Amino acid sequence: MKNSLSDLKNISDEGYLILKNCISPKLIKLLQKKIMYQFSNTKKNSYQNFEKKCSKLKNKRLFEIINPINKILINEGFLKQILNEKKLFNHLVGLLGSDLAVSNESSLTINLSKTNDNYYFKDWHQEIWSGASVSHIQIWLPIIQKTIQDGQISFIKDSHKWGHVPHSNRAPVKLPEKFKTIQTNLAIGDVVIFCTTLMHKSMPTMNPRMALAMTVKNYKYKDMSFSDNQDWNIFSHSEVTKIQRVLGNHYLSPFRLVNKEKKFKDI
């Protein structure tokens, strides 16, 4: 798949867009080191250490382990750094405009082997089930994995055009008898952008895998969805918004930033 901005049409046609080699190796390594230190108290950034730690998590509540790491990544600006990577940022601006915010509900996910029943192995689902708006964009990227077949995200072809799929207990109540699935096979550094209505799930894996899921919106667009009650972190302003920020309360502050030495006279 091409990586030019003209490929944004894939979002409306297919519901998703894969960006290859999107995140710099330097940023990925820095992120992995931060996660590994918080996850297993080691500075050794190796898959073997990650796998060893995961082998002890079989009966743990994984989101309780992941949540403290999520807060560190948010507070230290890792989500903003990822989203400001040139290729990803340019595509987000092309889709949503420049007034961008990322949800602080964005999260790492961790999948153990397919023999383990854990929280992050979900059935087919849509992000709108969790309160995301149809005007939001979902981002997913692998952070730590052994191969490109490990726990990859998969999509149901054309499901982004189905609307809201009825569901109960985090699972669809009904799906078409026949549908095609799309395997993504993302390498470390690749990113997939997709619609919040696109049916997706993480595939079973023989080896532990950690990924990052983020929700991004144009914060100037008010759609009164459930997500407006969540916490969002602004990471980009449009040029018009930059002017508005400089003006401040422009209705009550005429000439607020004019040099004090400059004289004005009545006209």
DRENSEDREN-167216 format. One line per field, with one value per residue: residue number from 1; residue in three letters; x, y, z of N, C-alpha, C in turn. Coordinates in Angstrom, 2 decimals. Layout:
k	NUM_...;
r	ala_...;
n.u	X_...;
n.v	Y_...;
n.w	Z_...;
ca.u	X_...;
ca.v	Y_...;
ca.w	Z_...;
c.u	X_...;
c.v	Y_...;
c.w	Z_...;
This chain:
k	1_2_3_4_5_6_7_8_9_10_11_12_13_14_15_16_17_18_19_20_21_22_23_24_25_26_27_28_29_30_31_32_33_34_35_36_37_38_39_40_41_42_43_44_45_46_47_48_49_50_51_52_53_54_55_56_57_58_59_60_61_62_63_64_65_66_67_68_69_70_71_72_73_74_75_76_77_78_79_80_81_82_83_84_85_86_87_88_89_90_91_92_93_94_95_96_97_98_99_100_101_102_103_104_105_106_107_108_109_110_111_112_113_114_115_116_117_118_119_120_121_122_123_124_125_126_127_128_129_130_131_132_133_134_135_136_137_138_139_140_141_142_143_144_145_146_147_148_149_150_151_152_153_154_155_156_157_158_159_160_161_162_163_164_165_166_167_168_169_170_171_172_173_174_175_176_177_178_179_180_181_182_183_184_185_186_187_188_189_190_191_192_193_194_195_196_197_198_199_200_201_202_203_204_205_206_207_208_209_210_211_212_213_214_215_216_217_218_219_220_221_222_223_224_225_226_227_228_229_230_231_232_233_234_235_236_237_238_239_240_241_242_243_244_245_246_247_248_249_250_251_252_253_254_255_256_257_258_259_260_261_262_263_264_265_266_267;
r	met_lys_asn_ser_leu_ser_asp_leu_lys_asn_ile_ser_asp_glu_gly_tyr_leu_ile_leu_lys_asn_cys_ile_ser_pro_lys_leu_ile_lys_leu_leu_gln_lys_lys_ile_met_tyr_gln_phe_ser_asn_thr_lys_lys_asn_ser_tyr_gln_asn_phe_glu_lys_lys_cys_ser_lys_leu_lys_asn_lys_arg_leu_phe_glu_ile_ile_asn_pro_ile_asn_lys_ile_leu_ile_asn_glu_gly_phe_leu_lys_gln_ile_leu_asn_glu_lys_lys_leu_phe_asn_his_leu_val_gly_leu_leu_gly_ser_asp_leu_ala_val_ser_asn_glu_ser_ser_leu_thr_ile_asn_leu_ser_lys_thr_asn_asp_asn_tyr_tyr_phe_lys_asp_trp_his_gln_glu_ile_trp_ser_gly_ala_ser_val_ser_his_ile_gln_ile_trp_leu_pro_ile_ile_gln_lys_thr_ile_gln_asp_gly_gln_ile_ser_phe_ile_lys_asp_ser_his_lys_trp_gly_his_val_pro_his_ser_asn_arg_ala_pro_val_lys_leu_pro_glu_lys_phe_lys_thr_ile_gln_thr_asn_leu_ala_ile_gly_asp_val_val_ile_phe_cys_thr_thr_leu_met_his_lys_ser_met_pro_thr_met_asn_pro_arg_met_ala_leu_ala_met_thr_val_lys_asn_tyr_lys_tyr_lys_asp_met_ser_phe_ser_asp_asn_gln_asp_trp_asn_ile_phe_ser_his_ser_glu_val_thr_lys_ile_gln_arg_val_leu_gly_asn_his_tyr_leu_ser_pro_phe_arg_leu_val_asn_lys_glu_lys_lys_phe_lys_asp_ile;
n.u	0.83_0.53_2.12_1.37_-0.36_-2.56_-3.59_-5.42_-7.98_-8.41_-9.42_-12.15_-12.94_-12.03_-11.91_-9.63_-6.09_-2.81_0.35_3.58_6.79_6.58_7.04_9.92_12.92_14.51_12.75_11.00_12.71_13.35_10.82_10.27_12.27_11.48_8.99_9.77_11.32_9.45_7.70_9.06_11.14_13.72_16.51_17.27_16.53_14.99_13.37_13.27_13.37_10.93_9.16_9.71_8.77_6.06_5.31_4.74_2.36_-0.06_-2.37_-3.05_-4.66_-4.58_-5.02_-4.70_-2.01_-1.06_-2.19_-0.79_1.57_0.58_-0.14_2.34_3.44_1.71_2.04_4.75_4.83_4.97_2.93_2.28_4.72_4.81_2.53_3.28_5.19_6.40_5.21_2.89_1.62_1.11_-0.78_-2.86_-3.57_-4.43_-6.73_-8.29_-7.81_-5.92_-6.33_-5.84_-6.35_-5.50_-6.93_-6.78_-7.55_-6.38_-4.36_-1.89_-1.93_-1.84_-1.21_-1.20_-0.18_-2.21_-3.38_-4.12_-6.72_-7.32_-7.88_-7.43_-7.88_-10.31_-13.59_-14.82_-15.28_-16.42_-15.04_-16.83_-18.51_-17.39_-17.82_-16.58_-16.63_-18.06_-16.65_-14.11_-10.73_-9.07_-5.99_-3.46_-0.62_2.05_4.21_5.97_6.91_7.33_7.19_5.74_3.35_2.34_-0.32_-1.65_-3.67_-6.85_-9.29_-12.78_-13.76_-15.06_-16.78_-16.92_-18.90_-21.25_-22.56_-23.79_-23.13_-25.14_-24.61_-23.51_-22.17_-19.51_-19.34_-20.41_-23.89_-25.00_-23.74_-23.03_-23.60_-21.55_-18.38_-15.44_-12.09_-9.38_-5.96_-3.37_-0.55_1.63_4.82_7.26_7.20_5.44_2.14_-1.41_-4.24_-7.64_-11.27_-13.75_-15.96_-15.22_-15.13_-13.08_-10.38_-7.89_-5.74_-5.27_-2.20_0.99_3.04_3.81_2.60_2.79_0.95_-0.04_-2.87_-4.65_-6.88_-7.87_-8.95_-10.49_-10.53_-12.03_-14.35_-17.54_-19.42_-21.01_-20.76_-20.40_-17.69_-16.90_-16.91_-14.61_-11.03_-8.89_-5.91_-4.41_-2.46_-1.86_-2.34_-4.35_-3.55_-5.33_-6.38_-4.08_-3.80_-6.10_-5.44_-3.34_-4.65_-6.27_-8.88_-10.36_-12.52_-12.60_-10.11_-8.67_-5.93_-4.12_-1.57_0.01_2.90_3.83_4.88_3.86_1.73_-1.76_-4.44_-7.64_-9.99;
n.v	-1.19_2.26_5.18_7.85_11.04_10.92_8.47_8.67_8.28_5.62_5.34_6.01_4.22_1.63_1.69_1.68_2.46_1.65_2.59_2.29_1.87_4.09_5.17_6.36_4.40_5.19_6.48_4.37_2.53_4.02_4.20_1.47_0.85_2.46_1.29_-1.37_-0.99_-0.06_-2.16_-4.57_-3.88_-3.66_-2.58_-3.77_-4.10_-6.39_-8.96_-11.41_-10.83_-9.54_-11.61_-13.42_-12.05_-11.89_-14.54_-14.92_-13.76_-14.99_-15.35_-12.82_-9.57_-7.94_-5.27_-3.83_-3.90_-2.65_-0.05_1.83_2.17_3.28_5.85_6.96_7.07_8.91_11.19_11.76_12.48_10.68_9.76_12.05_12.45_10.24_10.72_13.03_12.26_12.62_11.40_10.12_12.27_14.05_12.59_12.45_15.15_15.51_14.00_14.97_17.67_20.38_20.92_19.08_16.42_13.92_11.10_10.62_8.23_6.46_3.55_1.08_-2.31_-5.73_-8.96_-12.28_-15.71_-17.73_-19.66_-18.57_-17.01_-13.81_-10.32_-8.58_-10.01_-9.73_-10.21_-9.75_-6.28_-2.82_0.47_2.44_1.29_1.70_4.32_6.06_8.53_8.69_10.50_10.37_9.07_5.97_4.62_2.18_0.39_-1.97_-2.55_-4.21_-7.26_-10.65_-11.76_-10.76_-12.05_-12.29_-11.86_-9.92_-7.12_-7.51_-7.01_-6.82_-6.96_-4.13_-3.52_-1.07_0.37_-0.60_0.59_0.87_-2.08_-4.38_-5.38_-7.26_-7.69_-7.09_-8.27_-9.04_-9.31_-10.27_-11.21_-10.99_-14.02_-14.70_-13.31_-11.43_-11.40_-9.22_-9.34_-7.67_-7.68_-6.08_-4.58_-3.65_-0.22_0.28_1.59_1.50_3.22_3.64_3.55_4.24_2.66_0.35_-3.13_-5.04_-7.01_-8.44_-10.96_-14.43_-15.43_-17.06_-16.13_-13.66_-10.29_-6.76_-3.80_-0.50_1.46_4.24_7.04_9.66_13.01_15.89_18.61_20.88_20.20_19.67_17.10_16.17_13.61_10.65_10.59_13.19_13.61_12.53_12.68_14.69_15.33_17.98_18.18_19.53_22.59_24.42_26.99_29.13_28.74_29.21_31.97_32.80_32.00_33.71_36.16_35.98_36.94_38.46_40.18_41.87_42.97_45.15_45.96_44.50_43.31_45.21_47.28_49.23_51.77_52.69_55.03_55.79_57.33_58.87_58.25;
n.w	0.00_-0.82_0.63_0.41_0.77_-0.83_-0.41_1.58_0.80_1.16_3.70_3.57_1.58_2.40_5.16_6.67_6.96_6.27_7.40_6.54_8.13_9.87_12.42_14.00_14.45_16.62_18.41_18.92_20.25_22.53_23.70_24.14_26.03_28.19_28.78_29.38_31.65_33.50_33.43_34.05_35.68_34.59_32.65_30.41_27.19_25.71_23.83_25.08_27.84_28.11_27.40_29.44_31.71_31.03_31.19_33.80_34.30_34.00_35.63_36.32_36.59_33.82_32.94_35.25_35.62_33.37_33.38_35.20_33.72_31.40_32.34_32.86_30.28_29.11_30.77_30.38_27.79_25.63_23.93_22.48_21.16_19.44_17.85_16.60_14.83_11.57_9.18_10.16_11.47_9.32_7.86_9.73_9.94_7.33_7.41_9.60_10.04_11.60_14.30_16.82_19.19_21.60_23.16_26.63_27.49_25.87_25.33_26.26_25.17_26.07_25.01_25.89_25.39_23.15_24.66_27.00_28.78_28.62_29.46_27.28_24.99_22.88_21.45_18.06_17.58_17.76_18.03_18.63_20.43_22.89_23.31_21.56_18.95_15.63_14.26_15.11_14.96_15.02_16.16_15.84_16.85_16.87_19.64_21.10_19.91_18.72_16.13_12.94_12.83_15.33_17.40_15.83_14.75_13.29_10.69_9.74_6.51_4.87_6.96_8.20_7.07_7.97_10.08_13.45_15.07_16.72_20.13_23.03_26.24_25.42_22.91_19.56_18.85_16.56_13.40_9.85_7.94_6.21_5.83_4.95_6.19_7.10_7.31_9.01_9.62_10.78_11.14_13.68_14.11_12.08_11.45_11.84_10.79_11.52_11.07_13.59_13.42_12.22_12.33_14.45_15.86_18.07_16.95_17.95_19.56_19.54_20.98_23.47_23.08_22.82_22.29_21.15_21.47_20.26_20.42_18.36_17.78_16.15_18.07_17.85_16.68_17.66_18.71_20.66_21.84_23.93_24.49_24.90_27.57_28.48_29.20_27.36_25.43_24.00_21.05_18.75_16.98_14.70_12.23_12.39_14.96_16.44_16.12_17.47_20.04_20.63_20.60_22.83_25.02_22.79_22.52_24.67_24.95_23.37_21.22_22.77_22.57_21.47_21.12_23.90_23.52_21.19_19.75_19.61_17.90_17.95_15.34;
ca.u	0.00_1.31_2.09_1.15_-1.60_-3.67_-4.14_-6.45_-9.23_-8.57_-10.22_-13.57_-13.17_-11.73_-12.05_-8.34_-4.92_-1.56_1.53_4.78_7.96_5.98_7.63_11.37_13.51_15.01_11.62_10.52_13.63_13.18_9.54_10.43_13.09_10.64_7.99_10.42_11.76_8.26_7.01_9.80_12.23_15.01_16.87_17.63_15.43_15.04_12.11_13.37_12.97_9.49_8.50_9.89_7.84_4.69_5.04_4.31_1.16_-1.21_-3.56_-3.09_-5.56_-3.58_-5.21_-4.19_-0.57_-0.81_-2.65_0.26_2.51_-0.12_-0.08_3.71_3.61_0.96_2.65_6.07_4.67_5.28_1.85_2.45_5.89_4.42_1.57_3.96_6.07_6.01_4.29_1.61_1.01_0.60_-2.01_-3.91_-4.00_-5.20_-8.04_-9.05_-7.42_-4.74_-6.70_-5.86_-6.20_-5.49_-7.62_-5.97_-8.00_-5.55_-3.77_-1.17_-2.63_-0.90_-1.82_-0.36_-0.37_-3.62_-3.91_-4.53_-7.91_-7.00_-8.79_-7.20_-8.38_-11.73_-14.27_-14.99_-15.93_-16.25_-14.65_-17.99_-19.13_-16.78_-18.16_-15.91_-17.51_-17.76_-15.75_-12.77_-9.87_-8.36_-4.62_-2.94_0.74_2.75_5.36_6.87_6.40_8.37_7.07_4.60_2.14_1.96_-1.38_-1.93_-5.04_-7.52_-10.51_-13.79_-13.80_-16.21_-17.68_-17.03_-20.10_-22.42_-23.20_-23.61_-23.44_-25.67_-23.64_-23.78_-20.99_-18.31_-19.33_-21.55_-25.05_-25.25_-22.88_-23.41_-23.17_-20.28_-17.63_-14.01_-11.24_-8.16_-4.82_-2.55_0.87_2.43_6.13_7.53_7.39_4.26_0.94_-2.65_-5.28_-8.91_-12.52_-14.27_-17.03_-14.65_-15.05_-11.69_-9.97_-6.53_-5.73_-4.52_-0.76_1.79_4.03_3.26_2.71_2.28_0.64_-0.57_-4.08_-4.93_-8.01_-7.55_-10.09_-10.39_-11.21_-12.93_-15.60_-18.36_-20.48_-21.79_-20.73_-19.97_-16.26_-16.68_-16.75_-13.31_-9.91_-8.17_-4.65_-4.19_-1.08_-1.67_-3.28_-4.37_-3.03_-6.39_-6.43_-2.90_-4.13_-7.09_-4.74_-2.57_-5.59_-6.90_-10.26_-10.22_-13.64_-12.39_-8.71_-8.17_-4.51_-3.51_-0.18_0.69_3.99_3.32_5.40_3.15_0.61_-2.95_-5.29_-9.01_-10.23;
ca.v	0.00_3.48_5.98_9.25_11.56_10.52_7.21_8.92_7.75_4.26_5.40_5.94_3.02_0.38_1.85_1.68_2.85_1.19_3.42_1.51_2.60_5.38_5.65_6.24_3.37_5.82_6.69_3.05_1.98_4.80_3.79_0.11_0.89_3.01_0.28_-2.53_-0.62_0.00_-3.44_-5.66_-3.31_-3.94_-1.67_-4.59_-4.06_-7.58_-9.69_-12.50_-10.31_-9.29_-12.92_-14.00_-11.36_-12.25_-15.92_-14.90_-12.92_-15.77_-15.18_-11.43_-8.66_-7.26_-3.83_-3.22_-3.80_-1.74_1.31_2.74_2.46_4.22_7.18_7.44_7.39_10.14_12.31_12.06_12.97_9.69_9.71_13.22_12.23_9.30_11.35_14.10_11.71_13.36_10.71_9.92_13.58_14.58_11.87_12.86_16.48_15.32_13.40_15.65_19.06_20.58_21.06_17.66_16.00_12.48_10.72_10.06_6.85_5.64_2.55_-0.12_-3.58_-6.84_-10.26_-13.42_-16.77_-18.02_-20.60_-17.80_-16.17_-12.55_-9.19_-7.89_-10.80_-9.44_-10.68_-8.66_-5.14_-1.49_1.43_3.23_0.63_2.27_5.73_6.87_9.12_8.32_11.53_10.11_8.12_5.04_4.31_0.97_0.03_-2.91_-1.98_-5.32_-8.51_-11.55_-11.82_-9.98_-12.85_-12.39_-11.03_-8.77_-6.66_-7.91_-6.27_-7.41_-6.15_-3.26_-3.42_0.33_0.93_-1.28_1.31_0.29_-3.51_-4.70_-6.14_-7.52_-8.24_-6.87_-9.17_-8.78_-10.19_-10.90_-10.83_-11.69_-15.42_-14.75_-12.05_-11.59_-10.74_-8.61_-9.47_-6.48_-8.06_-4.87_-4.67_-2.57_1.02_0.47_2.09_1.43_4.19_3.07_4.14_3.70_1.70_-0.85_-4.28_-5.47_-7.72_-8.96_-12.39_-15.24_-15.41_-18.07_-15.41_-12.42_-9.12_-5.51_-2.80_0.76_1.93_5.64_7.69_11.05_13.77_17.33_19.07_21.99_19.63_19.26_16.18_15.82_12.17_10.25_10.84_14.57_13.56_11.97_13.60_14.76_16.06_18.65_18.10_20.32_23.68_24.99_28.35_30.02_28.58_29.88_33.40_32.97_31.84_34.93_37.24_35.84_37.40_39.56_41.08_42.80_43.37_45.78_46.33_43.88_42.96_46.31_47.90_50.33_53.03_53.11_55.90_55.68_58.50_58.64_58.53;
ca.w	0.00_-0.89_1.84_0.10_1.31_-1.70_0.09_2.58_0.26_1.69_4.91_3.20_0.77_3.10_6.60_7.36_6.17_6.88_7.14_6.77_8.62_10.23_13.67_13.91_15.32_17.84_19.31_19.31_21.25_23.76_24.25_24.63_27.25_29.25_29.13_30.00_33.00_34.34_33.36_34.68_36.46_33.96_31.57_29.26_26.23_24.87_23.80_26.05_29.15_28.02_27.40_30.78_32.60_30.64_31.60_35.20_34.40_33.53_36.45_36.75_35.91_33.01_32.85_36.47_35.44_32.26_33.62_35.70_32.63_30.53_32.93_32.67_28.87_28.85_31.50_29.83_26.43_24.59_22.94_21.61_20.31_18.39_16.96_15.87_13.80_10.37_8.27_10.85_11.71_8.06_7.51_10.66_9.53_6.11_7.74_10.64_10.23_12.47_15.72_17.18_20.58_21.80_24.38_27.71_27.67_25.00_26.23_25.86_25.33_26.12_24.76_26.19_24.40_22.87_25.65_28.17_28.65_29.28_29.22_26.01_23.86_22.74_20.25_17.11_18.22_17.21_19.06_19.04_21.58_24.10_23.40_20.55_17.95_14.25_13.74_15.65_14.25_15.90_15.74_16.49_16.42_17.74_20.36_21.37_19.34_18.25_14.67_12.44_12.96_16.74_17.96_14.98_14.67_12.06_10.40_8.86_5.29_4.60_8.11_8.63_6.44_8.49_11.17_14.79_15.15_18.05_20.91_24.44_26.93_24.61_21.75_18.67_18.98_15.27_12.28_8.61_7.89_5.50_5.71_4.71_7.18_6.60_8.23_8.83_9.63_10.97_11.77_14.62_13.37_11.23_12.12_11.08_11.15_11.07_11.52_14.85_13.13_11.60_13.22_14.56_17.07_18.06_16.67_18.91_19.34_20.22_21.77_24.01_22.24_23.38_21.27_21.66_20.79_20.59_19.76_18.03_17.26_15.99_19.28_17.53_16.20_18.80_18.28_21.85_22.09_25.27_24.65_25.35_29.03_28.79_29.28_26.10_25.48_22.72_20.58_17.53_16.73_13.35_12.19_12.89_16.41_16.99_16.19_18.54_21.32_20.85_20.87_24.13_24.96_21.85_22.63_25.79_25.06_22.13_21.19_23.96_22.36_20.78_21.88_24.75_23.04_19.99_20.07_18.77_17.97_17.51_13.93;
c.u	0.87_1.15_1.93_-0.19_-2.80_-4.31_-5.18_-7.81_-9.47_-9.43_-11.70_-13.87_-13.07_-11.86_-10.75_-7.24_-3.66_-0.42_2.77_5.93_7.60_6.63_9.13_11.89_14.00_13.89_11.07_11.40_13.49_11.89_9.63_11.21_12.27_9.62_8.64_10.86_10.58_7.59_7.73_11.04_13.60_15.25_17.27_16.43_15.53_13.70_12.11_12.95_11.47_8.72_8.57_8.91_6.41_4.32_4.54_3.00_-0.13_-2.49_-3.71_-4.17_-4.69_-3.77_-4.73_-2.66_-0.23_-1.14_-1.59_1.28_1.88_0.03_1.32_3.92_2.89_1.67_4.01_6.03_4.96_4.19_1.98_3.63_5.55_3.53_2.18_5.03_5.53_4.96_2.91_0.89_0.39_-0.70_-3.16_-4.46_-4.84_-6.59_-8.91_-8.82_-6.32_-5.06_-6.91_-5.64_-6.24_-6.15_-6.64_-6.49_-7.23_-4.68_-2.89_-2.10_-1.59_-1.66_-0.81_-0.63_-1.85_-4.23_-4.39_-5.76_-7.62_-7.83_-8.65_-7.45_-9.89_-12.28_-14.26_-15.74_-15.65_-15.87_-15.82_-18.72_-18.63_-17.03_-17.44_-16.93_-17.13_-16.83_-14.33_-12.01_-9.13_-6.99_-4.13_-1.55_1.35_3.96_6.42_6.24_7.57_8.38_5.87_3.30_1.60_0.89_-1.74_-3.40_-5.60_-8.84_-11.49_-13.98_-15.14_-17.15_-17.82_-18.26_-21.38_-23.20_-22.94_-24.05_-23.95_-24.72_-24.12_-22.55_-19.74_-18.20_-20.54_-22.66_-25.28_-24.28_-23.39_-22.89_-21.81_-19.64_-16.15_-13.23_-9.96_-7.08_-3.86_-1.05_1.79_3.76_6.27_7.88_6.24_3.08_-0.27_-3.62_-6.61_-10.11_-13.02_-15.43_-16.50_-14.53_-13.61_-11.49_-8.50_-6.58_-4.94_-3.04_-0.08_2.79_3.43_3.52_2.13_2.09_0.11_-1.76_-4.39_-6.15_-7.69_-8.79_-9.66_-11.20_-12.11_-14.30_-16.39_-19.49_-21.29_-21.86_-20.29_-18.52_-15.95_-16.48_-15.40_-12.24_-9.11_-6.94_-4.38_-2.72_-0.83_-2.75_-3.22_-3.84_-4.06_-6.48_-5.24_-3.15_-5.09_-6.43_-3.92_-3.50_-6.15_-8.36_-10.29_-11.38_-13.40_-10.99_-8.20_-6.71_-3.72_-2.02_0.60_1.76_3.47_3.77_4.61_1.91_-0.56_-3.79_-6.69_-9.15_-11.61;
c.v	1.24_4.28_7.48_9.70_11.23_9.23_7.41_8.42_6.32_4.24_5.28_4.66_1.74_0.48_1.88_2.09_2.42_2.11_2.63_2.41_4.02_6.01_5.38_5.17_3.96_6.01_5.36_2.46_2.71_4.40_2.38_0.07_1.41_1.98_-0.88_-2.21_-0.60_-1.36_-4.53_-5.20_-3.70_-2.94_-2.44_-4.71_-5.25_-8.29_-10.82_-12.05_-10.05_-10.60_-13.56_-13.37_-11.77_-13.66_-16.00_-14.16_-13.68_-15.51_-13.75_-10.66_-7.69_-5.75_-3.12_-3.07_-2.74_-0.28_2.25_3.10_3.44_5.66_7.79_7.87_8.70_11.33_12.71_12.37_11.98_9.62_10.87_13.03_11.30_9.99_12.48_13.58_12.14_12.66_10.53_11.26_14.14_13.89_12.25_14.23_16.39_14.79_14.31_17.15_19.16_20.76_19.66_17.43_14.48_12.16_10.17_8.70_5.91_4.74_1.54_-1.31_-4.69_-8.15_-11.36_-14.49_-17.11_-19.01_-19.89_-16.96_-14.86_-11.41_-8.60_-8.77_-10.60_-10.10_-9.53_-7.52_-3.86_-0.53_2.30_2.58_1.24_3.76_6.63_7.39_8.62_9.36_11.38_9.13_7.26_4.71_3.10_0.68_-0.96_-2.23_-3.04_-6.59_-9.35_-11.65_-10.98_-10.78_-12.86_-11.39_-9.82_-8.38_-7.06_-7.16_-7.14_-6.46_-5.43_-3.05_-1.98_1.00_0.30_-0.43_0.61_-1.18_-3.83_-5.62_-6.31_-8.17_-8.22_-7.81_-8.87_-9.79_-10.95_-10.34_-11.50_-13.12_-15.56_-13.36_-12.37_-10.84_-10.25_-8.73_-8.31_-6.77_-6.84_-5.19_-3.54_-1.31_1.31_0.92_1.82_2.45_3.61_3.76_3.48_2.73_0.40_-1.98_-4.81_-6.29_-8.13_-10.46_-13.14_-15.28_-16.56_-17.42_-14.10_-11.24_-7.90_-4.50_-1.55_1.18_3.35_6.12_9.16_11.73_15.20_17.94_20.27_21.48_19.08_18.36_15.65_14.32_11.90_10.64_12.27_14.63_13.00_13.06_13.53_15.64_16.66_18.55_18.86_21.38_24.09_26.42_29.36_29.95_29.25_31.38_33.66_32.87_33.09_36.08_37.17_36.21_38.66_40.55_42.18_43.37_43.99_46.18_45.68_43.64_44.05_46.90_49.12_51.70_53.55_53.89_55.68_56.93_58.13_59.01_59.14;
c.w	0.00_0.40_1.55_0.66_0.44_-1.23_1.18_2.12_0.76_2.94_4.58_2.42_1.58_4.62_7.36_6.38_6.92_6.44_7.52_7.24_9.05_11.47_13.64_14.87_16.65_18.86_19.79_20.41_22.58_24.47_24.84_25.94_28.43_29.73_29.87_31.43_33.97_34.48_34.15_35.45_35.91_32.83_30.31_28.33_25.28_24.92_24.84_27.45_29.20_28.13_28.78_31.77_32.30_31.11_33.05_35.39_34.11_34.32_36.97_35.98_35.11_32.96_34.11_36.42_34.40_32.61_34.20_34.63_31.66_31.04_32.74_31.22_28.52_29.49_30.94_28.34_25.32_23.52_21.96_20.66_19.15_17.36_16.13_14.92_12.44_9.52_8.90_11.03_10.43_7.64_8.45_10.30_8.26_6.37_8.60_10.72_11.28_13.94_16.31_18.68_20.63_23.13_25.40_28.15_26.75_25.86_25.52_26.01_25.31_25.95_25.04_25.14_24.27_23.86_26.90_27.87_29.37_28.71_27.82_24.78_23.78_21.48_19.23_17.78_17.45_18.34_19.49_20.21_22.88_24.22_22.42_19.54_16.56_13.61_14.29_14.76_15.29_15.30_16.53_15.95_17.39_18.38_20.64_20.81_18.81_16.73_14.25_12.46_14.39_17.14_17.14_15.02_13.30_11.92_9.61_7.69_5.14_5.78_8.61_8.06_6.98_9.50_12.49_14.80_16.56_18.81_22.35_25.04_26.05_23.41_20.87_18.89_17.68_14.24_11.02_8.60_7.20_5.49_5.54_5.78_6.51_7.67_7.96_8.77_9.72_11.64_12.79_13.81_12.41_12.08_11.23_11.67_10.67_11.70_12.80_14.65_12.53_12.63_13.24_15.83_16.93_17.85_17.74_18.56_20.09_21.17_22.28_23.08_22.96_22.26_21.95_20.81_21.23_19.81_19.58_17.46_16.94_17.13_19.04_17.06_17.38_18.32_19.46_22.09_23.52_25.53_25.06_26.86_29.45_28.80_27.98_26.23_24.10_22.32_19.29_17.42_15.27_13.40_12.71_14.40_17.08_17.12_17.35_19.92_21.65_21.25_22.28_24.03_24.09_21.91_23.67_25.85_23.76_22.27_22.33_23.79_21.62_21.69_22.63_24.24_21.85_20.36_19.10_18.94_17.47_16.05_13.78;
